[in-house]
Amino acid sequence: MILVIKRLNQRWFCLPLRVRGTLIVSIPISCLFITLFALAWLKLHLIEDEAWVQHTQTVRLETKYLLNALLDADTGLRGYGLTRQNEFLRRYEQATRTIPDSLDTLENLVDDNPEQTLKIQAIRNQVKDILEIFEHKLTLQQDLTRIQGANDILVPIESLYNWLKQGQDDIVATRDAIERFADEEETLLIQRMQHRDRHQQLTFLFLILAAALATLASWSAIHLFYELEQELANRQQSLTETNERLESVCNQLQRFTANASHELRAPLAVVLSNTQIALMALNQVKDSPETVKERLEKVVKTTKQMSQLIGGLLFLARHEGLLAPEKCKPVNLSQLLLELAKDWTRHCRDKNLTFNSHMFNYNVSVEGDENLLRQAVTNLLSNAVRYTPPGGTIELCLLHRDSVLIQVKDSGIGIAEAALPHIFERFYCADLKRSKASGGFGLGLAIVEQIIQIHGGTIEVESQLGEGSLFTIALPII
């Protein structure tokens, strides 16, 4: 399951942004249409169920009307037979007019139910027979009245009993049939009401489910929109950072091109002029051999400086980025710095400088290229010696804290505070005249920074004019 979700997630992020945005918008819209369709379907069924319930209740009510009319006809006829009062006769006549209409109404109402239709037809036949008996009894009663000539003549008890008894069984049977018909409609009413109630419950449950789905769909759409917006923001930020890097690289390239052109043009001019003068001197043989020798030595010195400059430029170009994996090996910094301290002690002594080193007794190693790390520390020591007047002090320290620290400290001329943020830039020289006099091109510290960065470390500097400088390299320990 997790694998399927991951694959779907991968496919989702592979879709174009426009497609994903369209799909996100379609989520709530689809939920809305599905909800409306389902609600319409449930509403139609509820209306249909309610109509059936109302229809069944109408049948039940009409059945009661029929039964009451039949009872009214029986009661009216009996009352007329006993009392000879026209009021009972009018009640009977009204009931007999109501019964056929009620039967027709019931037959029309149950025409969709074959079983109930058959029962109504049977009831109609029974009612017809009863009404014929009623008419026959009424006719006999009226004939008897005409014969006797008076309405108040008492009827013999035996004749009255027989008259009342006549058709009683048929009336009871018809009433039972009507009641069974009514019971059947009652059963149908209960079933249809239960069906309606189930649809109402289903509608309620669907509304709850629709609300939950709508909430989930809304949350999903908002979440996906947030992710999409975050992705667009990340892309925008990445694009902005890329543009800034490109702009920075272009600016560096422009400065590099201008500085490199200037730095290369000057020694080339010196080489050209000194070579031309040396050739002219050889042709004219006016200058002494010592003069020609000085000219050629200057050419050699300038050529070496050019070679050094080109070597520095090639180094910066070749080691831009990360350190090659095959170059990463454990480097014993304690041993490396001890060797450097031994070499630079003699060199500082020749320059009338004091060199001090502070190391700990145990070995500490880092992952990297030993030659590059040696060059980084050598560049710092070379700068310290170059900008420290005779009689000064140079210190090389190795410290072990959260990371391994290499410190190079001098008591030289120091660096101005305004120049500190720029000293690691290529071809930057805080004091151009002093730098040229010492033979520097402003690439040494840029090379140091690049070496330390590709080893995953950092380099910091603290300096004040006239008091010296302190460079601190921090490298991660294996």
VEXDREN-2710 file (C-alpha; in Angstrom, 1 decimal):
% VEXDREN-2710
k/r/px/py/pz
1/MET/0.0/0.0/0.0
2/ILE/2.8/2.4/0.9
3/LEU/4.6/1.5/-2.3
4/VAL/1.4/2.3/-4.3
5/ILE/1.1/5.6/-2.6
6/LYS/4.7/6.5/-3.3
7/ARG/4.3/5.6/-7.0
8/LEU/1.1/7.7/-7.2
9/ASN/2.9/10.6/-5.5
10/GLN/5.8/10.3/-7.9
11/ARG/3.4/10.3/-10.9
12/TRP/1.5/13.2/-9.4
13/PHE/4.7/15.3/-9.2
14/CYS/5.6/14.3/-12.7
15/LEU/2.5/15.9/-14.1
16/PRO/2.8/19.4/-15.5
17/LEU/1.7/22.2/-13.2
18/ARG/-1.2/23.2/-15.4
19/VAL/-2.6/19.6/-15.4
20/ARG/-2.2/19.4/-11.6
21/GLY/-3.9/22.7/-11.1
22/THR/-6.8/21.6/-13.3
23/LEU/-7.1/18.3/-11.3
24/ILE/-7.0/20.1/-8.0
25/VAL/-9.8/22.5/-9.1
26/SER/-11.9/19.5/-10.4
27/ILE/-11.9/17.8/-7.0
28/PRO/-14.4/20.1/-5.3
29/ILE/-16.4/20.6/-8.5
30/SER/-16.7/16.8/-9.0
31/CYS/-17.8/16.4/-5.4
32/LEU/-20.4/19.1/-5.8
33/PHE/-21.9/17.6/-8.9
34/ILE/-21.9/14.1/-7.4
35/THR/-23.5/15.4/-4.3
36/LEU/-26.2/17.3/-6.2
37/PHE/-26.9/14.3/-8.4
38/ALA/-27.2/11.9/-5.4
39/LEU/-29.4/14.4/-3.5
40/ALA/-31.7/14.8/-6.6
41/TRP/-31.9/11.0/-6.9
42/LEU/-32.8/10.6/-3.2
43/LYS/-35.2/13.5/-3.3
44/LEU/-37.1/11.9/-6.2
45/HIS/-37.3/8.7/-4.3
46/LEU/-38.5/10.5/-1.2
47/ILE/-41.2/12.3/-3.2
48/GLU/-42.2/9.0/-4.8
49/ASP/-42.4/7.3/-1.4
50/GLU/-44.3/10.1/0.1
51/ALA/-46.8/10.0/-2.8
52/TRP/-47.3/6.2/-2.2
53/VAL/-47.9/6.9/1.5
54/GLN/-50.4/9.6/0.7
55/HIS/-52.0/7.3/-1.9
56/THR/-52.3/4.4/0.6
57/GLN/-53.7/6.8/3.3
58/THR/-56.3/8.0/0.7
59/VAL/-57.3/4.4/0.0
60/ARG/-57.7/3.7/3.7
61/LEU/-59.8/6.8/4.2
62/GLU/-62.0/6.0/1.3
63/THR/-62.4/2.4/2.6
64/LYS/-63.6/3.9/5.9
65/TYR/-66.0/6.1/4.0
66/LEU/-67.4/3.0/2.2
67/LEU/-67.7/1.1/5.4
68/ASN/-69.4/4.0/7.1
69/ALA/-71.8/4.5/4.2
70/LEU/-72.7/0.8/4.2
71/LEU/-73.4/1.0/8.0
72/ASP/-75.4/4.2/7.5
73/ALA/-77.5/2.5/4.8
74/ASP/-78.2/-0.5/7.1
75/THR/-78.9/1.7/10.1
76/GLY/-81.1/4.1/8.1
77/LEU/-83.1/1.3/6.6
78/ARG/-83.5/-0.4/10.0
79/GLY/-84.6/2.9/11.6
80/TYR/-87.1/3.6/8.9
81/GLY/-88.5/0.1/9.2
82/LEU/-88.9/0.5/12.9
83/THR/-90.1/4.1/13.2
84/ARG/-91.5/5.0/9.7
85/GLN/-89.6/8.3/10.0
86/ASN/-88.4/9.9/6.8
87/GLU/-85.3/11.2/8.5
88/PHE/-83.9/7.6/8.5
89/LEU/-85.0/7.1/4.9
90/ARG/-83.1/10.2/3.8
91/ARG/-80.0/8.9/5.6
92/TYR/-80.4/5.6/3.8
93/GLU/-80.8/7.2/0.4
94/GLN/-77.7/9.4/1.0
95/ALA/-75.7/6.4/1.9
96/THR/-76.8/4.4/-1.2
97/ARG/-75.8/7.3/-3.4
98/THR/-72.3/7.5/-1.7
99/ILE/-71.5/3.8/-1.9
100/PRO/-71.2/3.5/-5.7
101/ASP/-69.0/6.6/-5.9
102/SER/-66.8/5.3/-3.1
103/LEU/-66.4/1.9/-4.8
104/ASP/-65.5/3.6/-8.1
105/THR/-62.9/5.8/-6.3
106/LEU/-61.4/2.8/-4.6
107/GLU/-61.2/0.8/-7.8
108/ASN/-59.4/3.7/-9.5
109/LEU/-57.0/4.1/-6.6
110/VAL/-56.0/0.4/-6.5
111/ASP/-55.8/-0.2/-10.2
112/ASP/-52.0/-0.6/-9.9
113/ASN/-52.5/-3.4/-7.4
114/PRO/-54.1/-6.5/-9.1
115/GLU/-54.8/-8.3/-5.8
116/GLN/-56.6/-5.3/-4.3
117/THR/-58.4/-4.7/-7.5
118/LEU/-59.9/-8.2/-7.4
119/LYS/-60.9/-7.7/-3.8
120/ILE/-62.7/-4.4/-4.6
121/GLN/-64.5/-6.1/-7.5
122/ALA/-65.6/-8.8/-5.1
123/ILE/-66.7/-6.2/-2.5
124/ARG/-68.6/-4.4/-5.3
125/ASN/-70.5/-7.6/-6.1
126/GLN/-71.3/-8.2/-2.4
127/VAL/-72.4/-4.5/-1.9
128/LYS/-74.5/-4.8/-5.0
129/ASP/-76.3/-7.8/-3.5
130/ILE/-76.8/-6.0/-0.2
131/LEU/-78.1/-2.9/-1.9
132/GLU/-80.6/-5.1/-3.8
133/ILE/-81.7/-6.7/-0.5
134/PHE/-82.1/-3.2/1.0
135/GLU/-84.1/-2.1/-2.0
136/HIS/-86.3/-5.2/-1.7
137/LYS/-86.9/-4.7/2.0
138/LEU/-87.6/-1.0/1.4
139/THR/-90.1/-1.9/-1.3
140/LEU/-91.8/-4.4/0.9
141/GLN/-92.0/-1.9/3.7
142/GLN/-93.5/0.8/1.5
143/ASP/-96.0/-1.7/0.0
144/LEU/-97.0/-2.8/3.4
145/THR/-97.6/0.8/4.4
146/ARG/-99.8/1.5/1.4
147/ILE/-101.8/-1.7/2.2
148/GLN/-102.4/-0.8/5.8
149/GLY/-103.0/2.9/4.9
150/ALA/-101.2/4.3/7.9
151/ASN/-97.6/4.7/8.9
152/ASP/-98.2/4.2/12.6
153/ILE/-99.5/0.7/12.4
154/LEU/-97.4/-1.6/14.4
155/VAL/-95.8/-4.6/12.7
156/PRO/-96.0/-8.0/14.3
157/ILE/-92.9/-9.0/16.2
158/GLU/-92.3/-12.1/14.2
159/SER/-92.5/-10.2/10.9
160/LEU/-90.3/-7.5/12.2
161/TYR/-87.6/-10.0/13.3
162/ASN/-87.6/-11.7/10.0
163/TRP/-87.3/-8.4/8.2
164/LEU/-84.4/-7.3/10.4
165/LYS/-82.6/-10.7/10.0
166/GLN/-82.9/-10.7/6.3
167/GLY/-79.4/-10.0/4.6
168/GLN/-77.6/-9.7/7.9
169/ASP/-75.1/-12.4/7.1
170/ASP/-74.3/-10.8/3.7
171/ILE/-73.7/-7.4/5.5
172/VAL/-71.4/-9.1/8.0
173/ALA/-69.5/-10.8/5.2
174/THR/-69.2/-7.6/3.2
175/ARG/-68.0/-5.7/6.3
176/ASP/-65.4/-8.4/6.9
177/ALA/-64.2/-8.2/3.3
178/ILE/-64.0/-4.4/3.5
179/GLU/-62.0/-4.7/6.8
180/ARG/-59.6/-7.3/5.2
181/PHE/-59.2/-4.9/2.3
182/ALA/-58.5/-2.1/4.8
183/ASP/-56.0/-4.3/6.7
184/GLU/-54.2/-5.0/3.5
185/GLU/-53.9/-1.3/2.8
186/GLU/-52.8/-0.8/6.4
187/THR/-50.0/-3.3/5.8
188/LEU/-49.1/-1.6/2.6
189/LEU/-49.1/1.7/4.4
190/ILE/-46.7/0.4/7.1
191/GLN/-44.4/-1.0/4.4
192/ARG/-44.4/2.2/2.4
193/MET/-43.8/4.3/5.5
194/GLN/-40.9/2.0/6.4
195/HIS/-39.5/2.4/2.9
196/ARG/-39.9/6.1/3.1
197/ASP/-38.2/6.2/6.5
198/ARG/-35.3/4.1/5.1
199/HIS/-34.9/6.6/2.3
200/GLN/-35.0/9.5/4.8
201/GLN/-32.3/7.8/6.9
202/LEU/-30.3/7.1/3.8
203/THR/-30.6/10.8/2.8
204/PHE/-29.5/11.8/6.3
205/LEU/-26.5/9.5/6.2
206/PHE/-25.6/10.6/2.7
207/LEU/-25.7/14.2/3.8
208/ILE/-23.3/13.4/6.6
209/LEU/-21.1/11.5/4.2
210/ALA/-21.3/14.3/1.7
211/ALA/-20.3/16.8/4.4
212/ALA/-17.3/14.6/5.4
213/LEU/-16.3/14.1/1.7
214/ALA/-16.7/17.8/1.0
215/THR/-14.5/18.5/4.0
216/LEU/-11.9/16.0/2.9
217/ALA/-12.1/17.2/-0.7
218/SER/-11.7/20.8/0.5
219/TRP/-8.8/19.9/2.7
220/SER/-7.2/17.9/-0.1
221/ALA/-7.6/20.7/-2.6
222/ILE/-6.2/23.3/-0.1
223/HIS/-3.3/21.0/0.8
224/LEU/-2.5/20.3/-2.9
225/PHE/-2.9/24.0/-3.7
226/TYR/-0.5/24.7/-0.8
227/GLU/2.0/22.2/-2.1
228/LEU/1.6/23.6/-5.6
229/GLU/2.1/27.1/-4.4
230/GLN/5.1/25.9/-2.3
231/GLU/6.6/24.2/-5.3
232/LEU/6.1/27.3/-7.4
233/ALA/7.6/29.4/-4.6
234/ASN/10.6/27.0/-4.4
235/ARG/11.0/27.1/-8.2
236/GLN/10.8/30.9/-8.1
237/GLN/13.3/31.0/-5.3
238/SER/15.6/28.5/-7.1
239/LEU/15.3/30.6/-10.2
240/THR/16.1/33.8/-8.3
241/GLU/19.1/32.2/-6.6
242/THR/20.2/30.8/-9.9
243/ASN/19.9/34.2/-11.5
244/GLU/21.8/35.8/-8.6
245/ARG/24.5/33.1/-8.9
246/LEU/24.7/33.7/-12.7
247/GLU/24.8/37.4/-12.1
248/SER/27.5/37.0/-9.5
249/VAL/29.5/34.6/-11.8
250/CYS/29.1/37.1/-14.6
251/ASN/30.4/39.9/-12.4
252/GLN/33.2/37.7/-11.2
253/LEU/34.0/36.7/-14.7
254/GLN/34.1/40.3/-15.8
255/ARG/36.3/41.3/-12.9
256/PHE/38.4/38.2/-13.5
257/THR/38.8/39.0/-17.2
258/ALA/39.7/42.6/-16.5
259/ASN/42.1/41.7/-13.7
260/ALA/43.7/38.8/-15.5
261/SER/44.1/40.9/-18.6
262/HIS/45.8/43.6/-16.6
263/GLU/47.9/41.2/-14.6
264/LEU/49.1/39.4/-17.7
265/ARG/49.6/42.5/-19.8
266/ALA/52.0/44.1/-17.3
267/PRO/54.5/41.1/-17.1
268/LEU/54.2/40.6/-20.8
269/ALA/55.2/44.2/-21.4
270/VAL/58.1/43.8/-19.0
271/VAL/59.3/40.6/-20.7
272/LEU/58.9/42.2/-24.2
273/SER/60.7/45.5/-23.2
274/ASN/63.5/43.7/-21.4
275/THR/64.0/41.2/-24.2
276/GLN/64.1/43.9/-26.8
277/ILE/66.6/46.0/-24.8
278/ALA/68.7/42.9/-24.2
279/LEU/68.7/42.1/-28.0
280/MET/69.5/45.7/-28.8
281/ALA/72.3/45.6/-26.3
282/LEU/73.7/42.5/-27.8
283/ASN/73.5/44.0/-31.3
284/GLN/75.2/47.2/-30.3
285/VAL/77.5/45.7/-27.7
286/LYS/77.3/49.0/-25.8
287/ASP/76.0/47.7/-22.5
288/SER/78.2/45.6/-20.2
289/PRO/77.5/41.9/-19.8
290/GLU/76.3/42.6/-16.3
291/THR/73.6/44.9/-17.6
292/VAL/72.5/42.3/-20.1
293/LYS/72.5/39.7/-17.4
294/GLU/70.3/41.9/-15.2
295/ARG/67.9/42.4/-18.1
296/LEU/67.7/38.6/-18.7
297/GLU/67.3/37.9/-15.0
298/LYS/64.4/40.3/-14.9
299/VAL/62.8/38.5/-17.8
300/VAL/63.2/35.2/-16.0
301/LYS/61.7/36.7/-12.8
302/THR/58.8/38.1/-14.7
303/THR/58.3/34.9/-16.6
304/LYS/58.2/33.0/-13.3
305/GLN/55.6/35.4/-11.9
306/MET/53.5/34.9/-15.0
307/SER/53.9/31.1/-14.6
308/GLN/52.8/31.5/-11.0
309/LEU/49.8/33.6/-12.0
310/ILE/48.7/31.2/-14.7
311/GLY/49.2/28.2/-12.3
312/GLY/47.0/29.9/-9.7
313/LEU/44.3/30.6/-12.4
314/LEU/44.4/27.0/-13.6
315/PHE/44.1/25.8/-10.0
316/LEU/41.0/27.9/-9.4
317/ALA/39.5/26.7/-12.6
318/ARG/40.2/23.0/-12.1
319/HIS/39.1/22.8/-8.4
320/GLU/35.9/24.7/-8.8
321/GLY/33.1/22.7/-7.1
322/LEU/33.5/19.4/-5.1
323/LEU/36.5/17.4/-4.4
324/ALA/36.8/14.2/-6.5
325/PRO/35.9/11.1/-4.5
326/GLU/39.2/9.4/-5.5
327/LYS/41.1/12.3/-3.9
328/CYS/39.4/11.9/-0.5
329/LYS/41.7/10.0/1.9
330/PRO/42.4/10.3/5.6
331/VAL/45.0/13.0/6.2
332/ASN/47.0/13.2/9.5
333/LEU/47.0/16.9/10.2
334/SER/49.3/16.6/13.2
335/GLN/52.0/15.0/11.0
336/LEU/51.3/17.4/8.1
337/LEU/51.6/20.6/10.3
338/LEU/54.8/19.3/12.0
339/GLU/56.5/18.9/8.6
340/LEU/55.4/22.4/7.6
341/ALA/56.6/23.8/10.9
342/LYS/60.0/22.3/10.4
343/ASP/60.3/23.8/6.9
344/TRP/59.0/27.3/7.8
345/THR/61.1/27.5/10.9
346/ARG/64.2/27.7/8.7
347/HIS/62.5/30.0/6.2
348/CYS/61.5/32.4/8.9
349/ARG/64.9/32.4/10.4
350/ASP/66.3/33.5/7.1
351/LYS/63.8/36.4/7.0
352/ASN/64.7/37.4/10.6
353/LEU/61.3/36.3/11.9
354/THR/60.4/34.1/14.9
355/PHE/58.4/31.0/14.2
356/ASN/56.4/29.3/16.9
357/SER/54.2/26.2/16.6
358/HIS/51.7/24.8/19.1
359/MET/50.6/21.2/18.5
360/PHE/49.0/18.5/20.7
361/ASN/50.6/15.1/21.2
362/TYR/48.0/12.8/19.7
363/ASN/47.1/12.4/16.0
364/VAL/44.0/13.9/14.5
365/SER/42.8/13.1/10.9
366/VAL/40.5/14.7/8.4
367/GLU/39.1/13.5/5.1
368/GLY/40.6/15.2/2.1
369/ASP/43.5/15.8/-0.3
370/GLU/46.8/16.1/1.6
371/ASN/48.5/18.2/-1.1
372/LEU/45.6/20.7/-1.3
373/LEU/45.5/21.1/2.5
374/ARG/49.3/21.6/2.5
375/GLN/49.0/24.3/-0.2
376/ALA/46.2/26.1/1.8
377/VAL/48.4/26.3/5.0
378/THR/51.5/27.1/2.9
379/ASN/49.6/30.1/1.3
380/LEU/48.6/31.4/4.7
381/LEU/52.2/31.1/6.0
382/SER/53.6/32.7/2.9
383/ASN/51.2/35.7/3.3
384/ALA/52.2/35.9/6.9
385/VAL/55.9/36.0/6.1
386/ARG/55.3/38.4/3.2
387/TYR/53.5/41.0/5.3
388/THR/55.4/40.7/8.6
389/PRO/58.4/43.0/9.0
390/PRO/61.8/41.6/10.2
391/GLY/61.7/41.0/13.9
392/GLY/58.1/39.9/13.9
393/THR/56.5/36.6/15.0
394/ILE/54.7/33.9/13.1
395/GLU/52.6/31.2/14.9
396/LEU/51.1/27.9/13.6
397/CYS/48.6/26.3/16.0
398/LEU/46.5/23.1/15.8
399/LEU/43.4/22.9/18.1
400/HIS/40.9/20.2/18.7
401/ARG/37.4/21.2/19.6
402/ASP/34.1/20.4/18.0
403/SER/36.1/20.4/14.8
404/VAL/39.8/20.6/14.1
405/LEU/41.2/24.2/14.0
406/ILE/44.3/25.4/12.1
407/GLN/45.4/28.9/13.1
408/VAL/48.1/31.0/11.4
409/LYS/48.9/34.2/13.3
410/ASP/51.3/37.0/12.5
411/SER/52.4/40.3/14.0
412/GLY/52.6/42.0/10.6
413/ILE/51.0/45.1/9.1
414/GLY/47.4/43.8/9.5
415/ILE/44.4/44.4/7.2
416/ALA/42.1/47.4/7.2
417/GLU/38.6/46.7/8.5
418/ALA/37.0/47.8/5.2
419/ALA/39.1/45.3/3.3
420/LEU/38.3/42.3/5.4
421/PRO/35.1/41.3/3.5
422/HIS/37.0/41.3/0.2
423/ILE/40.3/39.6/0.9
424/PHE/39.2/36.2/-0.4
425/GLU/38.1/37.7/-3.7
426/ARG/40.3/36.9/-6.7
427/PHE/42.9/39.5/-7.6
428/TYR/41.9/41.7/-4.6
429/CYS/44.8/43.5/-2.9
430/ALA/44.3/45.6/0.1
431/ASP/47.5/47.5/-0.6
432/LEU/48.2/47.3/-4.3
433/LYS/51.7/48.9/-4.1
434/ARG/52.9/46.7/-1.3
435/SER/51.4/43.6/-3.0
436/LYS/53.2/44.3/-6.2
437/ALA/56.4/44.9/-4.4
438/SER/56.1/41.6/-2.6
439/GLY/55.2/39.7/-5.9
440/GLY/51.6/38.8/-5.0
441/PHE/48.6/38.8/-7.4
442/GLY/45.7/38.5/-5.0
443/LEU/45.0/34.8/-5.7
444/GLY/46.5/33.1/-2.7
445/LEU/43.6/33.7/-0.2
446/ALA/41.1/32.9/-2.9
447/ILE/42.9/29.5/-3.5
448/VAL/42.9/28.9/0.3
449/GLU/39.2/29.6/0.6
450/GLN/38.3/27.3/-2.3
451/ILE/40.4/24.5/-0.9
452/ILE/38.8/24.7/2.5
453/GLN/35.3/24.9/1.0
454/ILE/35.7/21.8/-1.1
455/HIS/36.8/20.0/2.1
456/GLY/33.6/21.0/3.9
457/GLY/35.3/23.6/6.1
458/THR/35.3/27.3/6.8
459/ILE/38.0/30.0/7.1
460/GLU/37.7/33.2/9.1
461/VAL/40.1/36.1/9.6
462/GLU/40.6/38.6/12.4
463/SER/42.9/41.6/11.9
464/GLN/43.8/45.1/12.9
465/LEU/46.2/47.5/11.2
466/GLY/49.6/47.5/12.7
467/GLU/48.8/44.6/15.0
468/GLY/48.8/41.6/12.7
469/SER/46.3/39.0/11.5
470/LEU/44.8/35.7/12.6
471/PHE/43.5/33.2/10.1
472/THR/41.5/30.2/11.5
473/ILE/40.6/27.2/9.4
474/ALA/37.9/24.8/10.7
475/LEU/37.7/21.3/9.2
476/PRO/35.3/18.4/10.1
477/ILE/36.9/15.5/11.9
478/ILE/36.5/11.9/10.6
END
